[in-house]
Amino acid sequence: TVRQNNKLLYQRPSYEYYDLYRGTLIEHMVFYLTKTGGDARLFPENMPVQWFAEIYDTRFKVYNVLQRRKRLEHESTLKRAVTHDFHPEDLEHDGEGHFGKLIARETAVTELTVGRLMGNYILFSDAYIPVQSGMAFYRAVQADGGKGTFYSLGADVHCLFYKPAGEALTTPDPKECFTALADHASMTGRRFEVGYAAAFECFTDV
């Protein structure tokens, strides 16, 4: 057991700080992995101060949305206590388990999505536009007025690949991808939860 009363917390090395505040470790680790695409084993002893400022700014953006929704719930129902979206009722005791399950669920969904993309060779087809629906076909043809070429990798690959004529395609911005996904969800009669959409958008900004 590590004694926690022998010196002030700000005098401790970061590994002892993170051992005490597990939620902060997860927050900083997720930011580091998203920002750099690096390995968790190379997590720095102390991140640049600009990264801490960006983490706080991102946190305030998300909680600004969550707090507005919480206020509307308070005023419309006159409840004494209202929980933020995607938060447990008892954050102090149940927070670690709740967010652990939330991260595990998002990890599983991401792995399934990547598996589907890899199974149809879509994940690394940067120079081509993958087509799996009528809407995607229409958008692909609009890219260059139908002057490009469609390619098929066989009957067992459930996707066509359209290569537009002219210059090679640029890598899409993550924010543009999120906007396209949100628009598609709205057009098909579905909608992201407001808090989830805010967190997702902040994630693409990183």
N, C-alpha and C positions, 0 to 999 in steps of 0.2 A: 504494500500500500504506500502510495506517495503522499507525504505530508504536504498540505496545502496552506499551512499557517506559518511557515518559516520566513517568508518574505512577501513583499507586495507583488501583485499579479503582473504589473507592467515590467517588473524586473526579471520575469521568467523568460526562458527561451520559448519560441513559438510552439514547440511540440508539447510543452506542458500546458500552455494556454489552450491549445486545441484539444488536449485530453480532458480539460475541464469543460470546454464549450464545444460540444460535438456538432451542434447546429451550425455554428460559425465555420467549422471545418468543412462541412458539406457545402455550404454556400460558397466559400472561397475555392474549394476544389472544383465544383461545377463551373464556376467562372473561369478558372485557370484552364481547364480542359477545353472549354468552348472557345476561349480566346486564342489559345495557342495550338490546339489540336495535338498537344503533347501527351506525355505519359504521366500517370499519377505518381510513379516512382521518382519523377524529377520535379515534384512539387517544391517550389522554392522555400527556403527558410523564412524569407520575408519578401512579400510581393512589392512591386513598385507602388509608390504612394498614389500615382495616377489611377492604378487599378482599384485601390480601395475607394477612391472618389467615384469611380465609375460604378462600382458595386452599390454604393450608397444611393447614387442617383437612380440606378435601375430599381432598387428596392422602393424608393419613394414613388416612382412612377406606378409600380404595381399596387402599392398600398393606397395611393391616391384613388385608383379605380375601386379597389375593394372597400375603402372607407365610404365613398359616395354611395355604393350599393347598401352598405350597412346602415347608413343614415336614412336612406329611403325606407328600409325595412323597419327601423325604429319608429319613424314618424307615421308610417301607414298602419302598423299593428300595435303601437304603444307598448311593446314588450320591454321588460326591464333589462333583459340581456339578449344580445344578438351576436352570433358568431360570424366572423369573416368567412367568406366563401373559401372552400378548400382548406379550412382550419378545423381542428377538433375543438370540442367545447372546453376541455381542460388542456390548454396548451402546455402548461408546465409539466404535467405528468404524462400526457398522452402524445405530446408533440413529436417526440423522437420516433415512436412507433408509427404514427400517422404518416409523417413525411417519408419514412423509410418505405412504407407500402406504396405511397404515391410515386416515389422515384422508381421502385421496382416495376410498377405497372407501366409507367412511361417507357422504361427500358424494354419491357417485353413488347410493347406496341412498336417501338422503333426497330427492334430486331425482326419482327414479323414484316414490317414495311420494307426494310432493307433486303430481307430474304426474298420477298416477292419481286423487288426490282432486280436483284441479282439473278433470280430464276429466269427472268425474261430479258436479261442482258440490257436493262434500261439504265442501271446505276452509273455505268461509265461510258455512256453513249453521248459524250459532250458535243460531238460534231453533228449529231443527228437529232431530229425531233421524234420522240417515240409516240406512236399512235395506237390507242387501244379502244377508242370510241368514236362515234360520229362527230362529236364536238371537237375532239382532238384532231380528227382528219380535216375538218373545216379550218381550224386555227393553223394547222401546218401548211395547208395550201395558201392561206392568206399571207404567209411569211414572205413569199416571193411571187405571188400571182400564179402559182402552179407550174413554175418553170423547173422545179427541182425533180428529184428522182426518189421513188419509193423502193425500199429494199426489204426482203423477207429472209429470215434465217431458217425457215422450215416450218412445217406444220406443227411441230411440238413447241414452238416459241410463239406465244400468244401476243404478238406485237409486230407492227410494221415500223420501219424506220425511214423517215423522210429527210433527205439531204437537200437543203435549199441551194439554188444556184447562186454563184457569186462568192462573196467572202465567207470565211468560216464563222460559225456562230460564236458569240461571246458567252462566257460563263455567266449564268444569271445571278443576280444579286439575291441573297437570302431573303431580304425584305420583300422583293418582288415575288419570290416564290410563296411567301406567306400570304401576300395580298391575293395572288391567284388562287391559292387554296381556300382562303376565306370567301372569295367571290364565288367559287364553285360550290361551296357548301351552301351559301345563301341562295344561289340559283336553283339548287336541287331541293329547296325547302327545309334545309337544316341550318343550324347556326351554332357557332362556338359559344360556350359560356363566356360572359364578359370578362371575368377574372382570368380565365384560361387564355382567352385571346390576348389580353394585355401582357400576360407573362410570356406567351409565345412570341409576340411582337418584340418584346424587350430581348428575348433570347436571340432572335434574328439580328437585332441591332448589335449585339456583342460580336 
